[in-house]
């Protein structure tokens, strides 16, 4: 079964000089870690926002587990967890206070919230800091807490936007190890990053997007082997997207 099915997505923002998405299509099979890779402005965030039902495409369809992200967004949101690039937590609240608030938004009972929160805090190395305010957390701790908040309702699809940006080596290793464990439970992960070595390490497959268009898809190993003079995923990425700096 396909966890994600995107077909011919188009999206133009008012006043933009070029479309954010220009006929983009890709799919993700259930139980995979799939990387969505592209330069700045390639269309990754717009794609994620459409999958989450936050914006509607101008044309085309996006489905999560067979449900249309625009017309069946309530069903879709029950299936997905999202950890955005910006930390989406209340800085003046403790980690456990944030998780209790978010859990109640999902309609979870206090007993379920407490059990899942403590389990996830333990798995991601934050159990000793559950009663510390988020503002006092390091960057890596905030990233891990952000991921925990997206997991409370045990989503079938986890969407991560730059989950290890700016974190320390230890936090990065812990996050990547956790994601691989989560996938082993049969869950699906859609992951964006500018760290090509990281994507090569954990992704079962990657899709490269540029200028709102599908460029190529495959396993990191296959893409490296099949692209001339490429020894790592970063070489493949630069081969297809060029060396020009994107701002």
N, C-alpha and C positions, 0 to 999 in steps of 0.2 A: 504494500500500500504506500502511496505517496503521502508524505507528511506535508510537503509544500508543492504546489503546482501553480506556476506563474506563466501566463500565456499572453504575449504581445502587449505588454504594459506600455502605455503612453502617459506622460504627465508633463504639462507645461505650467510653470509658475508665471503669474502676471509680472511683466517687466523683465523677465529673464531673457538673456540673449540666445539661449539654446534650451531645448527640452531637457528636463531632468531625466526622463526615461523616453526612449525612442524605439519602441517595439521590443522591449526586453522580455525574454522568456528563459526560465530555468525550472528545475524540479529537484526535490530532495527526497530520497527514499527514507522510510521510517527506520529509526535505529542507527542513523549515521551522524557523524560530526561533519558538517559541510561548511566550508569556508566561502564567504562571499567577499572577494578581493577586488580592489580597484583603487585608482588614485583619488585624491581629493576631488569632489564634485562629480564622481563617476555615476552616482545614482544609488549608492548603497543605502543611505539613510532614507531616501524616498521610498525605496523598496520595502524597507523595514516598517516604515510608517503605514504603508498600504497594507502589509500583512497584519499589522496590529489593528487595522480598522480606524486609524486616526485621520487618514485622508483617503479620498477616493481617486482612482485613476481616471483620466479623461477617456481612455479606451483600454480594452483588454480586461482580463480577469486574474484574480489571485485567490487561491483556495488553500485552506489549511485543513488537513484530514477530510477533504471533500466538501468543506463548508466555505461558502463565498465570503471573503473578508469584508466586502462592502455591504452586502445585504443580510448576512448572518453573523454580524460582528459579535453579538452576545455569546453565541455558541463558540466562536473562535477564541474569544478572550478567556473562556473557561479552560481552553486547551493549552494556552501559551503562557509562558513567563518571560518577562523582558527585563534585562539589566542594561539600561542605557549608558552611554559614554559618560554623561554627567551623573554624579552620585545623587540618587533620588530619595534621600532620607532627610529627616528633620535633625539638624545639627544640634539643637538644644535638648533633644531627647536622647535617652540611652538606647543602646542597641535593642534591648528587650522591649522597651517601650515602643520603639518604631515597629518592631515585628508584631507586637500585640495589636497595634493600630491597623497595620496592613492586613493582618490575618482576619480581623473583624470585618474589614471591607470585602474580603472574600467570603464572608459568612461562616467562617470557621468558629467552632466553640473554643472557649478559653483553654480547656484541657488539651485539645488538639494543637492549638497554637503553641502552648508551653512545651508540649512533648516534641513537636517538630522543630521549634526554635532551638531548644537545647541540643537536640541531635545535630542540627546543621551548624550551630555555633561550635560544637565540639569537632565536627568533621573539618571545618575550615579554620580551626585554631583560634577561635574567639570566645570560647566558653569562660575564660578567666576575665574577659572584658565585657561581659554581657550588661553590666550595670554602669558602664562608663559612657559618657556622652559622646555622640558621633564626632562632635567638633574636636574632641581630644584624641581621636584616632589618627594614626598615620595614613598616608595615601593608600598603602597596601591593605590596611585594615578596613578602610572605607570601601574599597573595591570588593573585598570579600563579603562585607556586610550587605552591600548592594546586591550581590549575587544571591545571598541567603534570602533577602526579601522577595526575590523573583521566584523562589522555589517553595514557598510556604504551602501553596495549594497543589503541590506535586504535579506540575504541568507536564504534558506529553511532549511539548516542543518548547525548548529554551532558546531564546534569542539574545545573543550577547554582542554588544557593540563596543569594540575595543576594550575587552574586560581586563587586560593587563597593562593598559597604557600608564606609564609613569610609576609602576610599582617596583619594589625591591625584588631581588632575585629569589628570595625565599618565598615571598607571597606569590610570585609568578609560578614557581614550581608547584606550590600547593594548589593553586587554582587549576592548573593544567592537569594535575593528577586527579583532582576531584571531578573535572569534566569527563575524563576517560572512565572513571568509575560510574558516573551518572549514565553515560552512554551504554555501559554494560547492563544496566537495568532495562534496556529496551527503549530508552528515551532518545529523542532527536534533538540535535543542537545545530543551530545556525549561528555562525560566528564570523565577525568581521575583525580584521586587524591589518595594521601596516607592518607587522613583524612577520616577515616571510618565513624565517626559520621556525618560528612558533607554529605557523600554519602547516608547514611541511611536517612538523613533529606530530601534531594531533589530529589533523583532518583526514578523514577517509577519502574525501574528494574536495575539489575546489572549483568554483566558477569565477572567472575573471570578467568583470564588467568595466566598460569605459565609454564615456560620453553617452551614457544611458542605453548602451547596446551590449548584447551578449557577445563575448569575444571567444572564449573557449572553456571547456569543462573536462575534468578528468581527475584521476588520482594524482597526487603529487609525483609519485614515481613514474607513472606513464607520461605525464607532461614533460618531465625532465628528460626522459629517454627519447621522446618523439620530437623535441624541439632542438634544432641545430645548435651545437656549441653551448649547451646548457648543462651545468653541473649541480644546480640547486634551484629551488623554486623561485628565488629572487631573480635569477637569470631569466627564467621563463616569463615572469611578470614584466621585467624590463623589455624583453623581446617583443611582447605584444602591446605594451602601453608606452614605450619610449622612455627616453632619459630626461625629457623636458620637465622642469619643476612645476608642479600644480599648486596654486595658492587658493 
